[in-house]
């Protein structure tokens, strides 16, 4: 796969997605996995 790692295209896209999904809410759904990338993880459901 050819990808120019000098660009920040992915970071910009994730930042825009975080602005729509995470900003102003807790817990944060988009998590950075260092050395791997990103993951979207829903919080565990609370028992009723």
SVG drawing of the C-alpha trace seen along z (x, -y; Angstrom):
<svg xmlns="http://www.w3.org/2000/svg" viewBox="-34 -20 40 26">
<polyline fill="none" stroke="black" stroke-width="0.4" points="0.0,0.0 1.4,-3.4 0.6,-6.2 2.5,-9.4 2.9,-9.4 4.0,-13.1 0.4,-14.2 -2.1,-14.6 -5.2,-13.6 -6.2,-10.9 -5.7,-13.1 -7.9,-15.8 -10.6,-13.3 -10.6,-11.9 -10.7,-15.4 -13.7,-16.3 -15.4,-13.0 -14.6,-13.6 -16.2,-17.1 -19.4,-15.5 -19.4,-12.4 -17.5,-13.1 -17.2,-16.8 -19.5,-17.7 -20.3,-14.1 -19.0,-11.6 -17.8,-8.9 -15.7,-9.5 -16.5,-6.8 -13.5,-7.4 -10.3,-6.2 -6.7,-6.5 -4.8,-3.2 -1.1,-4.2 1.0,-2.6 -2.1,-1.1 -4.7,-3.7 -8.2,-4.4 -11.2,-2.4 -14.8,-3.2 -16.0,-1.6 -19.4,-1.9 -19.5,-2.0 -20.7,1.2 -24.5,1.2 -25.5,0.4 -27.7,3.1 -31.2,1.9"/>
</svg>
